[in-house]
Amino acid sequence: MRALNQRKAVSRVVQKPKYPRIPTPKLDTRLTDAEQFLLPTYKRQPFVITAGRGAYVYDSTGKKYLDFLGGIAVNALGHAHPRIVKVIRREAARAIHLSNLYHNAYQGPLARKLAEVSGMDRVFFSNSGTEAADGALKLARLCARTASDAPDKPAAKYRILAMQNSFHGRTFGAVSVTSTEKYRLPFAPLVPGVEFVRFNDITDLESKFDDTVCSVILETIQGEGGIHSVTEAFWNRARSLASQHGALLIADEIQCGLGRTGRYFAYQRFSCKPDIVLVAKPLAAGLPLGAILTSEAVASHVSPGLHGTTFGGGPLICATALEFLNIIESETLLGNVRVRGTELREGLAKLAAKFDFIREIRGEGLILGVELSIDGNPFVAEALRQGLLINCTHDFTLRLLPPFIITRAQVRDFLRLFELVLRKTPKSVSAAPAQATASPRGLAQSAWR
């Protein structure tokens, strides 16, 4: 009888299915349907991801990948976090959508929480980061209008200063303040009055700032542009010039905000605040939600009907976002981001000493860029073969955006896999220009915001 029970136990182990495998036909019609019916806006990898758990995702064959891309900074809690799943299930059974003509149970508390962690006063919820960017530009133009401006004509104060090497999204307004020509030129003419400043160049900023400027918009850490941080000197000068000329300072923290640097916001390492903060990506743990955070002074210009949204700030999504912020606090994830980020940087520095084509490591916390002197895209392809998700931006920068829940063991596992990728990838690829960081080329595998 004992031997029979042992055989049964072995049988149960052998027969246990490999999580979370989903049978795939020889010809995967999901891929052919995508190829035939989707607009070709992305160059997608030829496999189907079917599930995720923690810091890992799984494809339809059951292959496991360590996810160091995180839906491009979206999945900050990894995949299928039990507290997030619980809230979504609970709220889906109550009310998925309610019109913004009525209050719901979670918008107010979520707005209060965001105001507390940001130092801002008021919040507007959108569906995405690019919509938040569009809304912020509208607010800047609105605040710039004076009683002497004719209501049917452009205001005297209308110019927007944006940064070279920037990326703010794909809607018409957001792409107008995005500098990369391949995103802009197909849709020209764009929103008028935008001029680009060399990032972190104070002299250039000063030369273009005058009383016709209504706002300056910048990413505190340029994500798509290759993980470049704004300097304290440039930030402070932008703040002082904006105050001097009655303009708004807009901080785009869509990719680097809400904990990714080990602070709630990257601008919190500086002593002065922006007038508007843009957030999105991780805010609702994978559900679509963006937000404009702003001061009472800016909010005083807004009245009903000047801006709005159908879906932004629904009850299910706001409840999920509130739980996301509660998890960051209760699980002390900001501390984990700082510790794991330090371990990751130290490990990458050791790899840089071994591989001479690693030019620079940039970023802080868990938003890091590894700039190469050669094309980075073949390394992304090899990483997939090794079971690792990363991506390449700006052609030469490998971007790392692991979840806030990442463990020490998973950092070690990443460094092991990444070294294997660096060794195995063929190096007969085009060299980066000497001034790649200063004169950006086209962006690769960009995010839709």
N, C-alpha and C positions, 0 to 999 in steps of 0.2 A: 504493500500500500504506500509506504514511504517513497519507494522508487517511482511509483505511478504519479504521486504528487509532484516529485521533482521534474518528471517529464512534462507534466502539465504546465509547471511554472516556466520551463524552458520554452515550451510551445507558445505561451502567452507573450514572452519577450520577443521571440522571432516574428510572431504575427503582428506585433504592434506597428501600425503604419508610421512612416517617417513624416513628421510634422513639417510643414502643412502641405504635403504633396497633393496636387490636383491632377488627375489623369489628363494627358494631352494627346490629341489625335496626331497622326503622322503629319498631316497638313493642318496647321493651326489656323482655323478660319478667322480667329480674332485678329491675327496679323494681316491676313489678306483683306479683311473688312476695313481695318485701319488704313491700309495702303490705298484702298479704292475710294473710301468715303470721307476721310478726314482731310482738311486743308493741310497742305504740306508745309506747316510753319515750324516743324521741329525735325531734326535728324535723330530719330529714335533708334535705340538699340534693338536688335531683332529677337527679343524675347519678352515674355509677359511676366511681370511681378504680380504675384497673387496674394501675398500676405506679408505681415511684418510682426515682429515681437521684440520689444526692447530695442537694442542697437542693431538688429539684424532684419533683413528682408529675405524672402524666398521666391524663387521663380516657379513656373508651372511644372518644372521637372523635379522640384524639391531642392535645387541647389541653393546654398546659403551664402549670403553676402554680408560682410560687415559694412554698415552704412555710415560712411564719413562724409556724406553729402546732405543727408537729412531733408530731402525734398527741397534743396537749396534753402537751408536755414529755417525751414518750416517745422519739422518734426523735432522740436527741442526736447520733448519728453520721450523721444523714441517712438516706437509703434505700439499701439494697443495698451497704453498705460491703463491699469485697471480702474483707477479713479476717474479718468477721462471717459472710459467706456461706460462706467456706471452712470455718470451724469448724462451722457448722450442717450442712453437707453431710457432713463427716467424722464427726461424732458421731451423726448420724441413721443412719449405716450401722453403728454400734457398738451403742448402747443408748439409746433415747429415754427410757425410764422404768425405774427400779429402785425397789423399796420402800425406805422409810426404815428398815426393819428391818435393812438392810445399808448398808455404806459404799459410796460411789461415788468415782470418781477426782478429782472436782472440788469437792465440798462443803468439804472441809477447807482446801484452798488458797484458795478464794474467801473463806471465813470469815476466814482469816488476813489476806488482803489488805484486807478491809473493816475489820477490827480495826486494822490499821496506819494506814489513812488517816483513821479516825474517832477514834482514841484510846479506843475501847471495848475490851471484853475477850471478849465472847461474842456469837454470832449465831444467830438462828433464821430459817429460810427459810420464807416463805409463798408463796401464789400471787399476792397483790396487796397494794396499799397498805391497802385497807380491812380486810383480814384482819390485816395487821400492827398496825393501830390497835386492832382487837378484842383481839388477843393481848396488846398492851401494857396495856390496861385490866385484863385478867385478871391479868397479872403484878403490877400495882399493888395490886389487891385481895388477891392471894396474899401479897405482902410485908407487907401491913398486918395480917395475922392474927397474933395472939399466943396463947400457951398458955392464957391466961384466956378466950379467945373460945370459946364452945361450937361444936363442929364443925357442928351442925345449925342454927345461927342466924347472922344477919349479924354481921360483926365490928363492934366499936365504931368502928373507923377505916375508913370506907367512902366518904366524899364525894369527888367528882371535880370539880375546878374546870376549866372550859373557857372559851374566849374567845367573846365576841360577834363576829359577822362571820366565824366559822370554817367550815371544811369539812374533814371527815376521812374521808368515804366514805359508802357506802350500806347496809352491813350494819347490823344492829340496834344493835350496840354503837357503831359509828362514827357513825351518824346521831343517837344519843343525845347525843353530845358535839359535834354540829354545830348551830349556833345558829339557822339560818334556818328560820322557822316552816313555810314551805310544804313543806320536806323532812321536818319532824318531826310536824306535827299529824295527817296522815293515818294515822300508825302509833301514835299515843298509846294507852295509856301506854307510855312507853319505859323504858329502864334507870333505876331510881331512884337518887337521890343525886347527880345532876349539877346544878351551878349555874354560871351564866355570868357572867364578869367582863368589864368594858369593857376592850377591848384597849389596852394601854399606859397604863392608868389605875392607878397604884400605890396610890392611896388606896382604890379599890374592891377591889383585890386583897387589901390588908391587912385590910379590913373583913370579908372572907369567909373568910379563912384561919384555921383553928384546928386543934386536935389531932384532930378527926374527919376531916380531909382526908387521903386516901391518895395523891392525885396531882394535879398540874396539867399539862394538856396544851395545847400551843400550836404553831401553825405559825410557824416562824422568819420566813418571809415568807408572808403570807396570799395564796394564789394565786387561788382562786375568789372570794375576798372583794375582789378589786380591786388586788392587788399592794401590800400594806401590810407594811412591815418592823417587827419588834419593836425597840423602842429598847433601848439598852444598859442604861439605868437600870431599865427594867421587867424585862429578862432577869435582871439581877443580883439584883433584889429577889425575883423568883420563885425563884431558886436559893437565896438565903439563907433564905427562908421555908420552902421545902421541906426544907432541911437541919434547920432549927430544929424543925419539927414532925414529922420522920420520914416525910415524904412523898416521892414520886418526881417529878422534873421530866422530862416527856416532850416531846421535840422532834419534831414532824412535819415531816420534810424530804422528803416524798414528791414534791413538785413542785419545790422549790428546791434539793434536795441533789444530790450526786454530780457536782459541777462547774459547775452552772448559774450560780452567782454569780462564777465565777473562782476559787473555793476548792472543795475537796471538799464542804464543808458550810458553810452560812450561819452556823451558831453558832460557827464557828472565828474569827470576827472578835471574839469575846468571850474573856475570860480564863478563864471557868469553864465546865465541861461539864455537859450533862444526864445523867440516869441512864439514859435510854432514847432511842434515835434510831430513827425510822421512815423507811425508804426503799422505793422501788419504781420507778415509771415508767421511767426510762432504764436501769435496772440490767442488764437482759438484752437491751438493744438492740431492743426491740419484742416479745420473748417475755415471757410472764407470769411475773414474779418479784417478790416483795417480801421485806423482811427487817426483823427487830427486832434492833437492835444494843444491847447493854447491858453493864453493869458486872459484875464478878465478884461483888459484894455482892448484886445482884439475882439473878444466876444461881444462887447458893447456895441459894435457896429452891425451885428446880425439881428435880423428880425424874421418872423415866420414868412416862408415863401422864397427867401433868397437862395436857399440851398436845400437839398433833400436827397432821399434815397428810398427805394422800395424795400430792399432786402437788408440793408445795413442795420445791425443791432437787433436781430431777431432774438426771441427768448432762448431757444436752444443754443444758439451760437454764443450769446452773452453768458449764459450759465456755464458753458464749457470754458470760455475765456477766464471767467472768475475763478473756476477751479484750477486752471493752468497757473494763475498767479498765486493761488493758495498753496499749490504743490511746490512751486519754487521756494516759497517761504517755509513751509512746514518740513520739507525735505532738505533744507539748507543747500539748495542747488547752486546758488551763487558762489559759495565756498568751493563746491566741487568743480565748478567751471574754472576757477582760479588755479586750483591744485592740479587738475588734469591738464589744463592749458600749459602750466609750467613744465610738467612731465613731457608733454608732447613737444614743446619747443626744445627742451634739452635733448630729447631723442633725435629730433630733426637736425639739430646742430651737429650731433655726432655723425649723422649720415652725410651732412654737407662736407665734413672733413674727409669722407671716403670717396665722394663723387664730385669731380671737379666741374661738372656741368650744372650743379646747383649754385646759382648766383646769389640768392638772398632769401631769407625767411622773414616774413612780415606778419603783423597783426598782434592781437592779444586775446587772452582767454581762449575760446573755442571758435575763433574766426581767424584762420591762418592761411597764408599764401606761401607757396614754395616756388620762387621764380627760377626758371631754368634758362640756360643759354641756348637751348635747342627746343624745337617744337614739343609742346607738352601733350598733344593729343594721342600719340602712340602709347604714352604711359597710362592714359585713361583706359585705353583698350586692353592693355596688358593687365591692369588692375582688375578689370572685369573677369578676365580669365582666372585670376588668382582669388576671386571671391571678395573683391573690395570695390566699394562705390566711392569714387571721387569725381571731380570734373576739372576741366581746364578752361580758364577764362583769359582773355587777352592773348591767346595762342601760346603763351610761355609761362603762365602761372597756374600751378596746380592748387586748387582751392579745397580747403578742409573745413567742414562744418559739422562736426560730430554732435550728437545729442548731449544735453546737459547731464544726463544720467550715466554717461560713459564711466566705466570703471578703470582702475589701474591696470587690471589684467587685460582689458580690451585695448587700452593704449599700447601696452606691450605687444599685443597681437597685431595691432595696426602697424607698428614700427617694423615688426618682423615681415609682414606681408609687403609693406612699402619698400623695404630694402630689396626684397626679392623682385619686385616690379622694376626698381631702378637698375638692378643687375641684368634682368632678362630682356628689357625693351631694347630693340635695335636702335643704335645711335646715329645711323646714317640719315639724319634728318636736317632740315634747314636751320641755320643758325639764327639766333635772335639778333636784331640790330643793337648796336652799342648803347643807344639811348631808348631802349624799349620802354622803360618805366616812365621816361619824361615825354616821349612822343608815341602814344599808344597806337597800335594797329587795331585791326578789327577784333571785336569781341567774339569769343567762341562759346557755343552752347549756352546762350544767355537765358536768364529766367524771365518768365512772363509774370508781370506784376499788375 
